[in-house]
Amino acid sequence: MSGIAHAEPRRIDIVRGEFAKLPAFIRRDLLTLLSYRMGFVSDWIGIFFQVFLLYFIGKMVDTSQLPTFGGRSVTYLEFAAVGIALGVFVQIGLARVSTAVRTEQMIGTLESLLVTPTAPATIQLGSAMFDLVYIPLRTSVFLVAVAAVFGLHFSGGGILPAAIVLLVFAPVVWGLGLMSAAGVLTFRRGEGMIGIGASLLALSSGAYFPLTLLPSWLATVAQLNPLAIALKSMRDAALGGAGWTVVPHALAVLVPSGAVALVLGSIAFRLALARELRLGTLGLY
């Protein structure tokens, strides 16, 4: 009994110590972001250029083909702005974990990092911690800025519920990011496949056009896409004024999806890591 009593605090201390390392990952990623200010600025310029382009494309779109939200017709730019915000969230989230692994490989610190008394799960979580804070904040600022510049109408009471849906959706993206990181560990270069995967997810979610425009069989399949479910909930909240009523359904669907994605992503990453350690090729790039 005394051995068990001593072992339990030991496990608690280990878990507490692992969580204490997470702020170091956040600080590292924040300093990296601030160190490359031109990349940070060009990222925002690129997004607003995309919105500016869609603004003029929207003038050619027949708005009667767009779905209504809360009984209200929306402009194409209002419809697409939420899709752009979530699409960029997915693209950044997919790339961040794999990019972190690839960067560690390139500068020769990945092997050194993994031989420290830091659990692989902590490294995985730490690689995503900054994004869990930065990307939802970035998405909210983006939507507010676009609304102010282009005169879009978003429901004030729907912004916070939409942000909650975004946070609930984050584990899905993180799990997919871990799978992409496993691919980077194994094949070294996988940026192109990550971009293709993010584009396919966005296109099959109704980010830029209603799913009703797809062939019926493809539209049915696309509605099972967790990104499509998150996107519909966010649009209902931000455009239709549905508010907090969208959150229970989003939780019921996205929480299990996130759990499955995290489990599969963690298994894939651990298998890829074990393979590289067995072959002695972890430090190769």
N, C-alpha and C positions, 0 to 999 in steps of 0.2 A: 504493500500500500504506500509506503513511504517513497518507493521508487517511482510509482505512478504520480504521486503528489509532486515529486521533484521534476518529473518529466513534463507535466502539464504546463507549469510556469515557463519551462524552458521553451516549449513550442510557442507560447504566447510571446515570449521575448524575441524569438526568431521572427515571427510574423510582424511584430512591432518594429523590429529593426529593418525589415524589408520595406515596410511602408515609409519609414523615415528616410529612405534613399530616394523616394519619388520626387521630392522638391529639387534635388540635384539635377534630375533629368529635365524638369520644367525650366530651371534656371539656364541649363545648357542650351535648350532649344530657343529660349527667349533671347539669349545673347547671340546665338547664331542668326536669328531673324533680324536683330538690330544691327548685326555686323554687315549684312547684305541689304542695305537700305534701298538700293536701286532695284533689286529684285522684288522687294516688298512693294515699292511704288508702282513698278511696271505691272505687277500682278493686279493691282486695283485698276490701273488704267486699262488693262486688257479686258477686265470684266465690264467696265462701264462702256468700252468701245463695243462690246458684244450687245449690251443693252441698247446702245444708241442705234446699232444696225437693226436690231429687232424692232425698234420703235418705227422705223420707216417700212420694214417688212409688214408690220402690223397694219399699216394703212391700206395694204392690198388684200388683207384677210377678211373674208366674210364672217363677221362676228356671230352670225346666226348659226354657224357650224360649231361654235364654242359652247361648252356646257354652261348652265347657269349655276350659281352658288347662292343658296339661301333665297332663291327666287329672283336674284339680281343678275342681269347680264354684265359681263366683264369685257374689257378690252383685251386684245391679244397680248399687249405688253404686260398687263396685270397677270394674265394667265401664265405667260412665259417667265416673268420675273421670279415667281416662286420656284418654277422648274430650274431656272438657272442657279438660284441660291442652293437648292438641294443637290443639283448636279455637280456643282463645284465642291460642295461638301464631300460628296462621294469620291470625286477625283482626287482631292487632296488627302482624304482619309486613306484611300487605297494606296496611294503613293508614299505616304509619310513613313509607315513602318518599314516597307521594303527599302525606301531611300535611306533610312537610318542605318539599316543593316549593310546596305551597299557602301555607304560612306565609311562605316567602321572598317569594312573590308579594304577599301581603297587606301585609307590612311594607316592601315596596319594595326588597328587597335581592337578589332573584333575578338581575336583570340585572347588578347590580354584582358579584355573586359569579361569574357566568359570564364576565365580561370580565377577571377576574384570570387570571394564568397557571396555572390549575388545570384539569386535563383533566376533561371531563364524566364519565369513568369514575371518577375520584377522588371527585367529588361524589356519584355514585351509590353507590359503595362506602362513602364516609364517612357517608352518610345511614343506612346499615344496620349500621355497625360496632358501635354501642352495643347494638343489638338482638341481634347475634350473640353478645354476652357476657351481656347482661341477661336475655333471654327464656329461654334454657336454664337459667340459674340460678334464675330466677323459677319455671319449671315444676318443677324439682327440689324447691325449697322448698315449693311448693304441694302436691305429692304427699306429701311427708314430713309436712307439717302436717295434711293431710286424713287420712292414715293414723293419726296420733297422736290426733286429735280424735274420729274416728268408728270407731276400732278396725279399720281396713281392713288386709288382709294383702297386702303386696307382697314379692316376693322380693328380699332384700338384694343378691344377686348379679346381679340384673337391672337395677338402677337405672343403673349406668354404661353397660351396653350400650344401654339405652333412650335415655340422653342422647346417645350416639354416633349413634344413628339420627336423633335430633332434629337434631343438627348437620348430618348428611348431607342431611336434608330441607330445611334452611334455604335453600339456593340455589334450590329450586323456588319457595318463598314469595317470595324476593327477586326472582326473575325476574317473577313475577306482579305484585309490587309495582311494578316498573319499568313494566309495561304500564299499571297503574292510574295511575302518575305521568304517563305519556304522555297518558292521557285527561284528567287534571287540567290539563296544559299546554294542551291543545287546547280543552277545553270549560269550563275554570275550576272547575266544581263537579261532583264525581263521587262524593261521599261515600256517597250512597244506593246507587249501583251497586256500590261496593266492599263495602258491608255485605251486599247481596244475593248477590254473588259468594262472599263468605266463608261465608254461611249455606248456599248450595247445595253448596259443597265439603264442609262439615261434615255435612250431611244425607246426601250421597251417599257418605260414607266409613264409615258405621257408627259414628259418634261416640256416638250416643245410643240406637241400637237395632241389633240384628244385621242384616246385609245379607240374610240368608236370609228376612226378613220381607217384602222387596220382591218385586214380580213377577219371575219368573225372568229375563226379558230385561233388566230394569233392574238386577238384582243382578249379572248378568254384566258389564254396562257399568260399573257402579260399582266392580267389583273392579279395573278398569284405572286408577282414580283414584289418583295417587301418594299422596294423603293416606290413602286406605284401606290402601295397602301399608305406609306408615310406621306407621299406627295398629296394624295387625295385628302387626307386628314388635315394637312397644313393648309391646303387651299380652302377647305370647308371652314376652317377656323379664321384664316386671315382675310379671305374674300367673301365668304358667306355669312360671317358673323355667328357661326355655330358655337364658338367659344369652347368651354370645357367639355361639352358633350362629345367631342371627338376623341378625347383622351382615353376613356375606358376601352373603346374598340381598338385603338392604336396599341395600348398596353397588352390587350389580349392576343394580338397577332404578332407584334414586333418583339415582345419579351421572349417568347419561345424561339422565334427566328434568330434573335441575337444569341440566345444560349446555344443553339445548334451551331451557328456560325463560329462562335468562340471555341466550342469544343473541337470542331473539325479543324479550325485554324491552328489551335494549340497543338493538336496531334500532328498535323502536317509540319509545323515548325520544329517540333521535337524530333520527328523522324528525320527531317532534313539535317538538323544539327547533329543527331547521332551518327548519321551517315558520314558527314564531313569529318567528325572527330575520329571515326573508325578508319577512314581513308587517310587521315592526316592532311587534308586539303582545306581546312577551315580558313587558313590565312592566305590562300591563293585567290587572286582576283584577275 
